Amino acid sequence: MSAMFARLPARVMLPLVAMLSAIASAGLPDLDTIREWIRRIQQFLAIGGIALALGFSLIFIVAWVLSHLRKPKAEDEVTGNGWLSKIALASSFVPVALTLAAAVGLFVPMLKPLMLKLFAYAVLVAGVSWLICIAALIVGGGRRELARIRRALLLAGTPFYCLAVWVGRFL
């Protein structure tokens, strides 16, 4: 064991000795102080998580608002059957379903450990769905296609709206 410490360089050994001597002289902090530190760290993480979720929620809502600037094509200019807008709408239901599955974890104790993982998958799929929606918005289409795209944008943001509320519970 002492051979292991002898091989450590001085830049590692000096802080280690300083930390051990500080602990020996001052003693360990009591458990209430450690609990308070952990609670503060959790609050900082929760505030950061809320800010991140609200920021992404805002991106989805701004994209939805800006989608209203897109003028629909005239009916005689529309080509195809709007397959990209249908894919965008279909892909936006996946994050909603994953968010609902994560919400079930609030009421079913066995699913509680899976809540964060389901939210992560929902956020990942929502990002992909957002990209599809933006591509469909750039391509454009008739009035019905744009309505589908706008609905898909709002639905794809669902994990972020719910994640902001869920993380806010930890404050």
C-alpha positions in Angstrom: 0.0 0.0 0.0 2.8 2.4 0.8 4.5 1.6 -2.5 1.4 3.0 -4.2 1.7 6.3 -2.4 5.4 6.4 -3.1 4.8 6.3 -6.8 2.4 9.2 -6.8 3.9 12.4 -8.1 4.2 15.5 -5.9 1.3 17.3 -7.6 -1.0 14.5 -6.5 0.5 13.8 -3.2 0.6 17.4 -1.9 -3.2 18.1 -2.3 -4.0 14.6 -0.9 -1.9 15.3 2.2 -3.3 18.8 2.6 -6.9 17.4 2.4 -6.2 14.6 4.9 -4.5 17.0 7.3 -7.5 19.5 7.0 -9.9 16.7 7.7 -7.9 15.5 10.7 -7.5 19.0 12.2 -11.0 20.3 11.6 -13.0 17.1 11.7 -15.6 16.0 9.2 -18.6 18.2 8.7 -21.8 17.0 10.4 -24.5 15.2 8.3 -26.8 18.2 8.4 -24.2 20.3 6.6 -23.6 17.6 4.0 -27.4 17.3 3.5 -27.6 21.1 3.0 -24.8 21.0 0.4 -26.6 18.2 -1.5 -29.9 20.1 -1.4 -28.3 23.2 -2.8 -26.6 21.2 -5.6 -30.0 19.6 -6.4 -31.6 23.1 -6.5 -28.9 24.4 -8.9 -29.3 21.4 -11.2 -33.1 21.8 -11.1 -32.9 25.5 -12.0 -30.5 24.7 -14.9 -32.8 21.9 -16.1 -35.8 24.1 -16.0 -34.0 26.8 -17.9 -32.9 24.3 -20.5 -36.3 22.8 -20.9 -38.0 26.3 -21.1 -35.4 27.4 -23.7 -36.1 24.5 -25.9 -39.9 24.9 -25.4 -39.4 28.5 -26.5 -37.6 27.3 -29.7 -40.6 25.0 -30.5 -43.1 27.8 -29.9 -41.1 30.4 -31.9 -40.9 27.9 -34.8 -44.6 27.5 -34.6 -45.2 31.3 -34.6 -42.7 31.8 -37.5 -44.5 29.0 -39.4 -47.5 31.4 -39.7 -45.3 33.6 -41.9 -45.2 30.9 -44.5 -47.9 31.5 -47.1 -49.8 28.5 -48.4 -49.3 27.7 -52.1 -52.3 28.0 -54.4 -54.2 24.8 -55.0 -53.1 24.6 -58.6 -49.4 24.9 -57.5 -49.5 22.1 -55.0 -47.8 19.0 -56.2 -47.9 15.6 -54.5 -50.1 14.6 -51.7 -48.3 16.3 -48.8 -46.4 13.2 -47.7 -43.7 15.2 -45.9 -46.3 17.0 -43.7 -47.9 13.6 -42.9 -44.5 12.2 -41.9 -43.9 15.3 -39.7 -47.3 14.9 -38.0 -46.8 11.1 -37.5 -43.3 11.6 -36.1 -44.6 14.2 -33.6 -46.9 11.7 -32.0 -44.0 9.5 -30.8 -42.6 12.1 -28.3 -46.1 12.7 -27.0 -46.5 8.9 -26.4 -43.2 8.7 -24.7 -44.0 11.7 -22.5 -47.3 10.1 -21.6 -45.4 6.9 -20.7 -43.1 8.9 -18.5 -46.1 10.6 -16.8 -47.5 7.2 -16.0 -44.4 6.8 -13.8 -45.9 9.3 -11.4 -48.7 6.9 -10.6 -47.1 3.5 -11.1 -44.2 3.1 -8.7 -42.5 0.3 -10.8 -42.1 2.8 -13.7 -40.6 5.6 -11.6 -37.0 4.6 -12.3 -37.8 4.7 -16.0 -39.2 8.2 -16.0 -36.0 10.1 -16.7 -35.0 7.6 -19.4 -38.4 7.9 -21.1 -38.1 11.7 -21.0 -34.6 11.5 -22.6 -36.0 9.3 -25.4 -38.9 11.7 -25.8 -36.6 14.7 -26.1 -34.4 12.9 -28.6 -37.3 11.9 -30.8 -38.8 15.4 -30.4 -35.6 16.9 -31.8 -35.7 14.6 -34.9 -39.4 15.4 -35.3 -38.6 19.1 -35.1 -36.1 18.8 -37.9 -38.7 16.9 -40.1 -41.2 19.7 -39.3 -38.8 22.4 -40.3 -37.9 20.6 -43.5 -41.6 20.2 -44.3 -42.1 23.9 -43.5 -39.4 24.9 -45.9 -40.9 22.7 -48.7 -44.3 24.2 -47.9 -47.5 23.1 -49.4 -51.2 24.0 -49.4 -53.3 25.2 -46.5 -53.9 21.7 -45.1 -50.2 20.7 -45.2 -49.2 23.9 -43.4 -51.9 23.2 -40.8 -50.5 19.7 -40.3 -46.9 21.1 -39.9 -48.0 23.7 -37.3 -49.8 21.0 -35.3 -46.8 18.7 -35.5 -44.5 21.5 -34.2 -46.7 22.1 -31.2 -47.0 18.3 -30.5 -43.3 17.8 -30.9 -42.6 20.3 -28.1 -44.6 18.4 -25.6 -41.7 16.6 -23.8 -40.0 20.0 -23.2 -43.2 21.6 -21.8 -43.8 18.6 -19.5 -40.1 18.3 -18.6 -40.0 21.9 -17.4 -43.0 21.2 -15.1 -41.6 17.9 -13.8 -38.1 19.3 -13.0 -39.8 22.3 -11.4 -41.3 19.9 -8.8 -37.8 19.4 -7.4 -37.4 23.0 -6.2 
